[in-house]
């Protein structure tokens, strides 16, 4: 049996915090990230890559709103914008990974799958939309857009303006996960479930309908990892390790911890909801659903597969 791994790329894999997001910047970042992933190939892993899309899908939403304001080009809903970002980002990763493999004379097929993810329309997240999308508005603009489009807005905690918020429901099933596993076992690299996937729900007659929501990318990646029976789940972020008592005098780096310890730290509020919290929850979900280990680290640390924070079974 081949070793299978799911690698969840953070937003910094394509766009750094101090960058504006030109195609040259994103392609160089994608190239650097793909070079880091070579270690997993060398260690015998067949890999599926998932990725974030926050900055990119935000820009797509800006373009669709600007196009409507100026030229009356019809606006596109979030599901179409997520699909657009999956195609664009997947293409960048696919091409740059092919370039990296060509440099070392390794031939592997790389394929990007536009991926739907099943959610429950009755998920309680829909009663309390919390995931910000799109640009900042002043209060008067937000009120007008809310009335015109039946959108919900919330004020940014840093007082930068008002942003539209949508639900972030729990992912229930990754469509075509059996196809993804088959492609991996045949030696292909697969890019899938970008941006958490395109959220859809099923009616009683099995009719699929899109829904305005954004799925947490790490939770979706953890589900995909469990569904394909992955051996390892790598969450790549902008820090080399996870810490408790972060930024305090008694800050402590975590290296190898059990899933039970991870749950205790999570429930104690050690990890911020908007940053490390979802990653730890995703790590827990994968290990509790049959995975061997989750590794949270920076892509640059993959040269040593024993680096980072490892969440393991008892």
Phi, psi and omega in degrees: 000136178282152175279131181246140178221143170255131180244116180262111180276132175284173182301330182288354177294334181240335184216115179280159185298332183262015182251158181267344175100027176296160180296326179296318179296313183294321180292322178294319178296320178296319178298313180298319180295317180296324176299321179296329183283349180302328181302322180292322177296316180298328181276006175090011179277140163266130191238145167245134184253128169246163185209158172280170179211016187308301180297320184291315181289331174298318178293324178296318178296321177298317181295320181291326177289320179294321179296325178289317182298321187266319187240001182060031172288129184305136177290150177252142180286170185299323182298321178291321178295321177295318178298318177301316182292324177300316180294313183293313181291319178301319178299316180298314180294317182301313182292316182290325177293323177298320177297318180296316181293325179297325181296333181249014176059040175251130180251113174221140174286143179232130184224139176257129178247121170291122195239126172268152178228131182282135173230168178262122180300338180265010177305133181301342178299333180287343176276347181217072179303134186221350185271114181286139177223153175077195189272174176271144177231158169283164188302318183295319178295317180298318179297319181293315179294323178298318180290319184288319188251359184061038178267163176246134179239149173225149180285138178296135180302334180267013174060034179271357180137197181246138180232148173294140176237145178231168181287154175234079185285163179287132176287135183251329182201134175267117180298141176065025178296331177291325176293318179300314180297318180298317179297319179296314183293341176268007173092014180266153171265130184241136174249119188210167175057035181299139179065020183089353180094167179270116185285127176224158174228163182251135170282173181300332179269013179074010176291129181270133178226139177286157180219144182287102182195167174228125181268138177299126187294324182286324177294321177293320179295321178296320178295316178300316180301318179291319184291331179266001180070039181296148176281324184219151179232114181258124174251110183262125184227200184257015175230152184281335182214164172268146181233150165255159186053042187301133179065022176246163180303330181260028178306137182228127178282134177262133180248293175236121179226154177280163179296328178293320176295319178300319179294320179297315179296319180297313182292337178278359178080026181288341188239129185296140183298326185268003183222274185281337183307304180299328180292318178295318179298318177297318178300316179297313182302317182295312183293320180291341180255030171107351181288154180281314183198152171245135179243123177249120183196180175271146182303328182291346182269000186289349176298337175241103185288358174264005180275178177080186176260127183247126176255118187235171174288178181301000000 
